[in-house]
Amino acid sequence: MHQRSSPAPPSGAHGTALTQGLKGRQITMISIGGVIGAGLFVGSSTAVAAAGPAVLISFLLAAALVVLVMQMLGEMAVAHPDTGSFSTYADRALGRWAGFSIGWLYWWFYILVIPIEAIAAGEVLGGLFALPSWIPALALIAVLAGSNLLAVRNYGEFEYWFALLKVIAIVAFLVLGVLAVLGLLPGSDAHGVSHLWSEGGFAPKGGMAVLAGLLTAMFSFQGSEIVTIAAAESEEPRKNIKKAVRAVVWRLGLFYIGSIFFVVALVPWNSDALADGSYQAVLDRMDIPGAGRIMDVVLVVAVSSCLNSAIYTASRMAFSLARRGDAPAAFAVTSASGVPRTAVLASTVIGVAAVIANYLLPKVFTYLIASSGAIALMMYLVFALTQYATRRGQPRPSDVRIWGFPYLTLATIAFIAGVLVLMAVLPGHRLELWLSLGLAAVLVGVGVVRQRRSGTRPPAGLPAPAGTPAPAETVRR
């Protein structure tokens, strides 16, 4: 079943192979940029308001979960790089129904990321240039979709610069935060760390609020797994995945935990200023000139990066599903430059339709967005279940592997199940949970029917790592 990327067909021809057009530096930045989105710069203020300074615990728990699931995914991806990533691994380890359902759920998740990010960028750019927000929103989609249609290196180059600018912004914020805490920033109203306990204590809303903040924090980390999809289109996928997985700990620690620490240390958790975004609230208290305009630029870069990755990721998952016979065959056809253009166009068109729905049918759009609310958790659950099924009775991997198998894997499964139960308990997340579960149930049902009708073999785990003799490959059509 496994099929590595191969060179594109000759010029003017069409094929079913992706290219290896991404460079090592681009993969590195994709892995870094994957965990830096608008959720950090703006959305984190929601978590702060929900839990107070104890939101640091929320982010630590969320980061620990992401580190574990990325280690599991890395274990499988290093051995078998594949553009379908965890969907392909689930197909092999759990059954066709699992790969089918999680693949389409993941595609749906990123289809809805397209309008979310485009609308956010449209509001900022529309305000800057006095335009209706839908104009820059659709224009941005057109530019980034056009780039994705040309060659994978264009996606990589856009993402390289987007990620670099985000990293520069975060590093600058962290440096300013250190200076402010030490009282070395002239004219700043923010100094010291007294806000960690001065406004009702470290956990002013109690332990349940920490769990509520955990949900927001977890969704802020979404995107780490993209590197395992993109690396399949690079010349050294195993090396690039290994580097990205091993670096996830310091990335999460530095960018998220460091940033949130300075937010709750320098701004009262109940400050009205947080409504404009956590970063901007801190910069305003530091008396940084033009803080609002600076954050507008950073936000546009961040959402453009997420939008760029959403188009790429959705199209590659559709391509992988088509290669396994679980999506229209046209999605598996690549251009002369090795791009699945039909998959890119189909994903983009549906994303554009969702943008239009936001302006014409806002209630419908709200339900569409809610339907993806628990998909990230379902995806992490599939990571863990697939890795557990894959590792049972097999030799321990030599490169990247989950620690303490099977205990940490089982603990991760239990933790994710607990968070899903938490979503059912908290009123603000019930709609998201039930709509996501309903969509998942439909896709699992379809996947089971397809598996039974096709007579697909029972799951037998992943094949042996590359370099080991294997039977001739078969691809479902």
N, C-alpha and C positions, 0 to 999 in steps of 0.2 A: 504493500500500500504506500509506503513512504517514497517520496520522490523529491530529490533535491533539485534546487534551481539549476537550470542549465542555460547556456548561451541562447540569445534570441535567434529566431529564424533569420535567414538572409534578408537583406533589405528588400522591401516590397512584398514580402511574404507574411503570412499569418501563422501562428502556432499556438501551442498551449504551454509555453515555458516562460518563466520569469527570468530576468537577467540578474547578474550579480553586480549591479551598478552602484551600490552604496559603499562609501569609503569608511575606513576605520574611524576617522575623526567625526564623520557624520553619525555613525552608530553611537559613538561615545556621547555626543550631544543629544541624540534622540533619547538615550537612556537617562540622561540628566533632566532634559526638558520634560520627559514623560510624567514626572511627579511635581512639576511646577505649573500650576494653572491659576485661573482667576480665583479658585477656591482658597488659595493661600493669601493672595493680595487683598481680596475683598470678602469672600465668603466665610473666612475664619472668624470674622467678627460675630457671626451668628452663634458659633460654638462658644465664644467668649461670653456672650450675653446669656447663654443657657447655663453655663457651669461656673462662671467666675474664674479666678486664677487657677482653680482645680482643673480647668480645661487642659492644663499641661499633662495631667494624668490621662485624660481622654486621648490626647495626641500620642502619648507614649504607648498606650494600649493599641491604638490603631497602627502605629508604626511597627510595633512588634508583630502584629498579625500580617502586615504586608511583607515584612522581612521573611517570615516563615513561608508564606505562600509563594513568594518569589524564589526562595531557596528550593521549594518543591518543583516549581515550574522549571527553574534552571537545571535541576537534576535531569529532567526529561528532555529539555531543549538542547542541552549540550551534547547529549548522546544522539539526538535525532532532530537536527534543525529542520523546521518545516514552517511554511508560511501560514498554515492553519493552526499552528501552535497547539494550545490546550484542547481545541476542538478535535484535531486529528488524534491527539493522544487519548482523549476520552473515547473516541470512536474505536480505537484499537484495544483499550484496556477494559472498557465498560460495555461497549456494544454500539452499533450504528445509531441507535436511538439517542444515546447520550451525546455523541459528536454532532448529530443533526440538530438536536434541541439547543444545546449550549452555543453552537455556532450561529444559529439564527437569532438567539437571544442577544448574543454579543453584537451581531450585525445591527439589530434593532437599537441597541443601546447607543452605538456610535452614529447611527442615522439621526437619532434625536440630539446628539451632541452638536451636530451641524447647525440646526436652527438655534439652539441655546447660545452657542458662541457667536453666531452671526448676529443675533438680535442684540446681544450685549455690546458687540463692536459697533453695530448700527446706531445704538443710542448715544454712545460716546462720540462717534464721528459725526452723526447728525447734529449733535449739539455744537460741535466745534465749527462745522461748516454751514450751519443754518439750513439743513436739508431734512426732509422727512426721513426718519430712521430706516425705513425699509429700503431706500435707495442704496446707502452704503452697505447695508446688510447683504443684499443680493449681489452687489458689485464685488464684495470681498469673496463670496462663495465662487463667483465666476472666475476671479483671478486665480484662486488657489486650486479650483477644479481644473482650470486650463493648465496649470503647472503640473498637476498630477497626471494629466493626459499625455504629456510629452514624453517623459522618461522618469524612472524612479530617482535618478540623481537630482532632479529638480526638487522633488519632495525633500530629499536629504539635505540639499543646500539651503532651502527655505528654513527647514527645521534647525539646521546648524546655527544660522544667524538668529533665529527667534530664540533658541535656547541660550545662546551666548549672551544676548541682551538681557534675558531673564536672570541669568546667573550674575551678571554685572550689577543689576538692580538689587538683588538679594544681598550680595557681598557688601555693596555700598550701605544698604540698610543695617546690616549687622555691625559694620564699622561705626556708623553713627550711633547705634544702640549702645555699644561698648563705651563710647565717649560720653554719651548722655548719662548712663548709669554711674560713671565715675565722676560726673560733674565737670567734665572737660569741654563741654560744648557751649560756646558763648551764646548768650541770649535765649537758651533753652529753658522752658518751664518744666521739662521732664528731667528728673535725676533720681538716682537711688533706686531701691527696689521695694519701697514701703507699700506700694499698691498691691503687693502679693498677699498682704494680710490686713491692710488698714480699712477696707470697705466691707466689714462683716466677716472677716476671716478668710482663710485660704479656700474653703468650700462653703460659700455663703448660702448656697441653695441645696446643700446636702449631697449624699452619694448618688441618688437617682439622677440628679442633674448632670453628674459626671458621665453617667451612661448615656444620657440624652446628647451630651456633647460628643460622645464617642461616635454616634451615627454620622454627625456632620463631618467629624475628622476623618472617618473612614472613606467617605465619598470624595474628600479632598485629595486622597492619595491615588485615586483611580488613574491609570495610565502607565504604571510601571511595566506592565506586561507587554506593551507595544514593542519593546526592543526585541523580544523573542520572535515576533512576527517580522520585523524589519531586518533582523540579522540574517534571515534566510536568503535575503537578496544582497548579501555582502560576500566578499571573497573568502573571508575567514569567519564563518558564522559561529563555530564553537568557541573560538578565542574571544570574539566580541560579546557573546552571551555570558561567558565566564567572567569577563571583566565587569560587565554591567551588574550582574547578580552580586558579585563580591563588593561592589561599591554602593549598593543600595542602603546599607546601614549608615554610612557616614553622610550620604546625601539626605536621607530622612532626618538624621540627627541635626545636621547643620542647618539645612534650609527650613524645615518645619519647626522642630523643637526650639531651635535657636531663635527663630523669628517670633514664635508665639510667646516665648519667655520675655522678650523685650516688650511685646505688646502689653501683656498683663502686668509687667513690672513698671512700665512708664505711663500707662493710661488706666484710670479707674475702670474696672470691668463693667460698671453700670453707667458709664459716661455716654451721653447722647451722641458724642462725636463719632462713636464706633459705627453709627448707622451709615456713615459715608465710606466705611471700609477700615479694616484694622491698620493697614500700613499708613493710609492718609491721616488717620487720627494721631498716630505717633509722630509723623512728620510735622503735622500742624503744631503739636506741643513742643516740638524741637525748634519751632519758628523757622523752618526751612522755606525760603522764598519759592513761591509757585508750586507748593506741594500738590495742590489739586491738579494742575496741568501735568506735572511729572507723573502722577498716578494715572492720568488719562492715557498717556503714552504707554506706560508699562502695561496697563490693562488691555489696550488694543493689541500690543505685542503678544501678551499671554493668551488672549482668546483667539488671535490669528493662528498661533502655534497649535492650540487645541483643535481648531477647525481644520487646519492642514492635516493634522494627524488623524482626525476623524474620517476625512475623505479617504485617506490612504488605507487606514485600518479596516473600514467597512468594505472597501473594494477588495482587499486581499482576503478577508474572511469569505466574501461571496465567491471569489475565485477558488479558494480551497474547497468550499462546499460543492461547487460545480465540478471540480476535478474528482470528487468522490461520488458524483451522481446525485447529490442532494440539493442542487440548485439548477436553474436553467443552463443548458450546455453553453450558451453564448457567453456566460460570465467567465468561462475558462479559456476563451479565445484571447490570445495576446496579439498586440500589434508588432510591427517590425522592430520596434524598440523594446519589446518585451513587457508592455503595459496592458493589463486587462481593461481595455477602454470601455467596453460595454458595462462591466462591473462598476467602474468609476462613474460613468454617466448615470446608470440606474440609481446608484446610491446618492448621487448629487441631486438628481431630479426629485427623489422622495424627500430629501432634506429641504429643497427649495419649497416643495409643497407644504411642508410643516411650517416654514417661515411665513408663507402666505396665510396658512391657517391661523397663526398667531395674531395676525392683524384683522382677519375677516371673521374667524370663529374662535375667539380666545378661550371659551369654555372647553371646546374640543381639544385645543392645544394643551390645556391644563391636564386633561385626562391622558393625553398621549405622553406627556412628560412623566406623569405619575406612574405610568405603566413600566417605566424603566428604573423606578426608584430602588428596587431590591436586586436588580440584575448583577450589580457588582458583587454583592454577597453570594449570590448563587454561583457566580463564576469562581469565586474563591473556594466555595464548597466543592465544586467540581475539580479544581486543582488538587485539593487534598484527597478526595476520593479516588481520583485517577492515579495519583502518586502512590497511594496506599495499595491499590489493586496492582499497580505495575511492579512495586518492590517486593511484594510477598513471594517468597521462595526464590528470588533472584539474587545474584551476587551484589555486594555493595558497590555502588559506583565509585570510581577512583577520582574523579575531578570535582564536580559540584554535587553535593548531597545534603539532604536534610539531616539535622542533628537528632540524635536520640530516637531514631526510628524503631518501633512504630509509635512510641509514646507521644512525641510532639505532634505527629500527624493526627493521631486520635484526639489529642487535646485541642488542636486547631479546629477539627470538625465539630467538636462539642462547643467550642467558643462561638463559632459562626452560627450554629443552631441556636445558641442562647441569644445572640444578637437579633436573629430573625424573630424569636419569641418576644424580645424587647420591642421590636417594631410593632408587633400585634398589641402590645400593652399600651404603648404611648399613642394617644389620640392623633397627634400630628403626623404619624407615619403609617397609620393603618391603611389608608387608601392606596399608598404606594405599594405596600406589601401585598394586598389582596389583588390589585391589578397585575402586578408582576407575577404573582403565583398563578393567576388565571391564565395569563399569556404562556407561562412556562408549562402549565398543565396541557394546554392545547397542543403546543409543539412536541411535548413528550408523547402525547397520544398519537400524533401524526408520525413521529419517529418510530414508535413501536410497530404501527401498522406497516410502515415502509420496510422495516427490518423483517417482519414476518413474511411479507409478500415476496421479498427478494431472496429469502432463504439465506441471509447473510450468516456467515460463520459465527459461532459464539465468541465472545471476547477471549483473547489469548495473551494479552499483555503486549508490550512493545517488542518489535523485533530486536535482534542483537545489534549492538553498536556498529557503526560503519567500519568496514575492514573485515567483518566476520562473514563467512560464506552464508548466503541466504537464498531461498527459493526465488524463482523468477517473479517479478513484481506484477501484480494485477491491479487494475484500476476499474472501479465500477463505472459503468456508463448508463 
